[in-house]
Structures are given as C-alpha cells and as structure tokens.
Amino acid sequence: MLLGAAGTMHAVRPEPFDSIVPRALPGSPRAYTYASGLAEVATAALIAVPRTRRLGGLAAATLFVAVFPANVQMAIDWRRKPPRMRAIALGRLPLQGVLIAQALRVARRG
C-alpha cells in the first residue's frame, strides 16, 4: 500500500518530489518524479499479485536503492530547516535500509 500511495502522490502532487531529485541528474526533475511514481505503482501491483510477488519484492528493493540519492539530496537541502524537518530528512536515510530489507523479505517469501 505504501508504494501505491506514494506512487500516486508523485502524479497528484509532484512538486515536493521534484525538489529532491538530485540536481546532478540530467533532464527535468518532473520526468524523474513521474518515472519513479510509475515505478512505485507498478511495483505495488507486482507485490499485490501472488504470482508476481517475488519479482515485485526484487523490484521494490531495486527501486528503494535507486531513490536513495533523492533522500540524500533532501537531507542536504534541509540541513538548515527547523529541527523537526531536519529530523524527518535524516530519518528517511536509515528508513530506506529497512524498506530494502522488507522488500528482500517479500522476494524471498514470494
């Protein structure tokens, strides 16, 4: 559900996601926002179907690794924000490891 909701939000309200796309990437941040949102929705669909759950878990782990640089960018950009916002940005970094581990667990259990 987390992946499906997050992916949908990329399309409904893309601006916050655009702002954390690493500036070193070529092209439009909006293209990365839409692409990652689509990948999240597709991955959620793979996980939802028992026959494709193993593939979905692997796709989710790959996706969580791929979007980690955006979380790093957010932590860098928010380092002068109020303490609560800094805590959110920094908290996302270890959370990504938890999400990767859960995705791999889904892939193992199929």
C-alpha positions as CSV (number, residue, x, y, z in Angstrom):
1,M,0.0,0.0,0.0
2,L,2.9,2.4,0.8
3,L,4.3,2.0,-2.7
4,G,0.9,2.5,-4.4
5,A,0.0,5.6,-2.3
6,A,3.5,7.2,-2.7
7,G,3.4,6.5,-6.5
8,T,0.0,8.1,-6.8
9,M,1.2,11.2,-4.9
10,H,4.0,11.6,-7.4
11,A,1.3,12.3,-10.0
12,V,-1.2,14.2,-7.8
13,R,1.3,16.5,-6.1
14,P,4.7,16.2,-7.9
15,E,6.3,19.4,-6.6
16,P,7.8,18.0,-3.3
17,F,9.3,15.1,-5.2
18,D,10.7,17.4,-7.9
19,S,12.5,19.3,-5.2
20,I,14.5,16.3,-4.0
21,V,15.6,15.0,-7.4
22,P,19.4,15.3,-7.3
23,R,20.5,18.2,-9.4
24,A,23.4,16.3,-10.9
25,L,20.9,14.2,-12.9
26,P,20.4,15.3,-16.5
27,G,16.9,16.4,-17.7
28,S,13.8,17.5,-16.0
29,P,13.2,16.7,-12.3
30,R,9.5,16.3,-13.2
31,A,10.4,13.4,-15.6
32,Y,12.2,11.6,-12.7
33,T,9.2,12.3,-10.4
34,Y,6.7,10.8,-12.9
35,A,9.0,7.9,-13.7
36,S,9.6,7.0,-10.1
37,G,5.9,7.3,-9.3
38,L,5.0,5.0,-12.2
39,A,7.7,2.5,-11.0
40,E,6.2,2.6,-7.5
41,V,2.7,1.9,-8.7
42,A,3.9,-0.9,-11.0
43,T,5.9,-2.4,-8.2
44,A,3.0,-2.2,-5.8
45,A,0.9,-4.1,-8.4
46,L,3.6,-6.8,-8.8
47,I,3.6,-7.3,-5.0
48,A,-0.2,-7.4,-4.8
49,V,-0.4,-10.4,-7.1
50,P,0.8,-13.7,-5.5
51,R,2.2,-15.0,-8.8
52,T,4.5,-11.9,-9.3
53,R,5.2,-11.2,-5.6
54,R,8.8,-12.4,-5.7
55,L,9.5,-10.2,-8.8
56,G,7.7,-7.3,-7.0
57,G,9.9,-7.7,-3.9
58,L,13.1,-7.6,-6.1
59,A,11.7,-4.6,-8.0
60,A,10.9,-2.8,-4.7
61,A,14.4,-3.4,-3.3
62,T,15.9,-2.1,-6.6
63,L,13.6,0.9,-6.5
64,F,14.4,1.7,-2.9
65,V,18.1,1.7,-3.7
66,A,17.6,3.8,-6.8
67,V,15.7,6.6,-5.0
68,F,18.2,6.7,-2.1
69,P,20.1,9.6,-3.7
70,A,16.9,11.7,-3.5
71,N,16.8,11.1,0.2
72,V,20.4,12.2,0.5
73,Q,19.6,15.3,-1.6
74,M,16.7,16.1,0.8
75,A,18.9,15.7,3.9
76,I,21.5,18.1,2.3
77,D,18.9,20.6,1.3
78,W,17.1,20.5,4.6
79,R,20.1,20.9,6.9
80,R,19.2,24.5,7.7
81,K,15.5,23.8,8.2
82,P,13.8,23.7,11.6
83,P,14.8,20.8,13.8
84,R,11.6,18.8,13.1
85,M,12.1,19.0,9.3
86,R,15.8,18.1,9.7
87,A,14.8,15.0,11.7
88,I,12.4,13.9,9.0
89,A,15.0,14.3,6.3
90,L,17.7,12.5,8.3
91,G,15.2,9.8,9.4
92,R,14.5,8.9,5.9
93,L,18.1,7.7,5.3
94,P,18.1,4.7,7.7
95,L,14.4,4.0,6.9
96,Q,15.5,3.3,3.3
97,G,17.6,0.4,4.6
98,V,14.5,-1.0,6.5
99,L,12.4,-0.7,3.3
100,I,15.1,-2.6,1.3
101,A,15.3,-5.4,3.9
102,Q,11.5,-5.7,3.9
103,A,11.4,-5.8,0.1
104,L,14.0,-8.6,0.0
105,R,12.0,-10.5,2.6
106,V,9.0,-10.3,0.3
107,A,11.1,-11.5,-2.5
108,R,12.3,-14.5,-0.5
109,R,8.9,-15.5,0.6
110,G,7.4,-15.0,-2.8
